[in-house]
Amino acid sequence: MPAVSPTASQTASQTWTDERIELLKRHFEAGLSCREIAADIGVSRNAVIGKLSRLNLTRGRTADERKVHDRGLTPARAPRAVPRLQYEMLATIYGETDAPVITGPIDEANRCSLLELSENRCRWPISTPGEDDFCFCGNAAPDGQSYCAGHSRLAYRPNSRSRTMRG
């Protein structure tokens, strides 16, 4: 007669004898970790975790808290605040200062083509590339920056991040 391999239920019943289950419960109540319980009983850590789950033995939450969590009624998490270091880095990069904001219209008299564009001229594109009227702003760009003061105001908005987080 050929040897018959045991089925999963037979293996499980051999693993979790009444003595082992009682030992599991005592170790659990004593506060041992799943790894310690597994080593003492002689089963895997996952077997201990599975059996504890099937016996509805858990740590850290009361039965009422588990019911609320299982129904998906947990309170919504508060939105995370930007860490202070990240905020300081962004403030340094975008230069959030109390400097007055330059307002007013952007001069259109200095528009230029790509070939006329030089280092100290605003590179803000006007119109759509490939169109006949495509050009660049061409106004003076201070200290090697890419855009004039008016277009810098449009391109770099240092407070936009904090506005979206508050909204």
C-alpha positions in Angstrom: 0.0 0.0 0.0 1.5 3.4 -1.0 2.2 6.0 1.7 -0.4 8.8 1.7 0.7 12.3 2.5 -1.3 14.0 5.2 -3.8 16.6 4.1 -3.5 20.2 5.3 -6.2 19.8 8.0 -4.4 16.7 9.3 -1.1 18.6 9.4 -2.7 21.6 11.2 -4.4 19.3 13.8 -1.0 17.7 14.5 0.7 21.1 14.8 -1.9 22.6 17.1 -2.6 20.2 19.9 -4.6 21.2 22.9 -1.4 21.4 24.9 0.3 23.7 22.4 -2.8 25.9 22.2 -2.8 26.3 26.0 0.9 27.0 26.0 0.4 29.6 23.2 -2.3 31.3 25.3 -0.1 31.4 28.4 2.9 32.8 26.6 0.7 35.3 24.8 -0.8 36.5 28.1 2.7 36.7 29.6 3.7 39.1 26.9 6.2 37.0 24.9 6.8 37.9 21.3 5.6 35.7 18.5 9.2 34.7 17.8 9.7 33.7 21.4 6.5 31.7 21.5 7.3 30.0 18.2 10.8 29.0 19.5 9.3 27.6 22.7 6.4 25.7 21.1 8.4 24.4 18.1 6.4 26.0 15.2 7.1 28.9 12.8 6.5 32.5 13.8 3.9 32.7 11.0 2.1 29.7 12.5 1.9 31.5 15.8 0.6 34.7 14.2 -2.0 32.8 12.2 -3.2 30.8 15.3 -3.4 34.0 17.4 -5.5 35.6 14.7 -7.8 32.6 14.5 -8.2 32.7 18.2 -8.9 36.4 18.0 -6.0 37.2 20.4 -4.4 40.5 19.6 -2.4 43.1 21.4 -2.6 46.9 21.7 -6.3 47.5 21.0 -9.5 46.7 22.8 -12.3 44.7 21.3 -14.3 47.9 20.8 -11.4 49.5 18.9 -11.0 46.5 16.7 -14.7 46.6 15.8 -14.6 50.2 14.9 -11.4 49.7 12.8 -12.8 46.6 11.0 -15.9 48.5 10.0 -13.7 51.3 8.5 -14.9 53.9 10.9 -11.5 55.1 12.0 -11.2 58.8 12.2 -9.6 60.5 9.2 -5.9 61.3 9.5 -5.0 64.9 9.9 -3.1 66.3 6.9 0.7 66.2 7.4 2.4 69.5 8.0 5.4 70.4 6.0 8.5 69.6 8.1 10.2 72.7 9.4 13.5 71.9 7.7 11.8 71.5 4.3 10.0 74.8 4.8 13.2 76.5 5.7 14.9 75.0 2.6 12.1 76.2 0.3 12.2 79.7 1.9 15.9 79.9 1.2 15.5 78.7 -2.4 12.7 81.0 -3.3 13.9 83.9 -1.1 10.8 84.5 0.9 11.6 87.9 2.3 9.7 91.1 3.1 10.9 92.7 -0.1 8.3 94.7 -1.9 6.6 92.8 -4.8 7.1 94.6 -8.1 3.8 95.0 -9.9 2.7 96.6 -13.1 2.5 95.8 -16.7 5.3 94.0 -18.6 7.0 96.1 -21.3 6.3 94.6 -24.8 8.7 96.9 -26.7 11.8 94.7 -26.3 10.5 91.4 -27.9 13.2 89.5 -29.7 13.8 86.3 -31.7 15.9 83.3 -30.5 18.9 84.6 -32.5 18.6 88.1 -30.8 18.3 86.6 -27.3 21.4 87.4 -25.1 22.5 86.5 -21.6 20.8 89.5 -19.8 17.5 89.4 -21.7 14.2 87.8 -20.5 13.7 84.3 -22.0 9.9 84.2 -21.4 8.3 82.7 -24.6 5.5 84.7 -26.2 3.0 82.8 -28.4 3.4 79.2 -29.5 6.8 77.9 -30.9 6.6 77.4 -34.7 4.0 80.2 -35.2 4.9 83.3 -37.2 4.5 85.6 -34.2 6.6 83.5 -31.8 9.3 85.5 -29.9 10.7 86.1 -26.4 10.0 88.9 -24.0 13.5 90.4 -24.3 13.3 92.8 -21.3 16.3 93.2 -19.0 16.8 90.2 -16.8 18.7 91.2 -13.6 21.9 89.4 -12.4 21.9 86.5 -14.9 18.4 85.4 -14.1 16.3 83.8 -16.9 13.3 86.3 -16.7 12.6 89.9 -16.2 11.0 91.1 -12.9 7.5 90.8 -14.3 7.9 87.3 -15.7 9.8 86.1 -12.6 6.7 87.1 -10.6 4.7 84.7 -12.8 7.3 81.9 -13.0 8.4 81.8 -9.3 5.6 81.9 -6.8 7.1 81.2 -3.4 3.9 81.3 -1.5 2.0 78.9 -3.8 2.9 75.8 -1.8 1.7 77.2 1.5 -1.5 78.4 -0.2 -2.3 75.0 -1.6 -1.6 73.3 1.8 -4.0 75.6 3.6 -6.7 75.2 1.0 
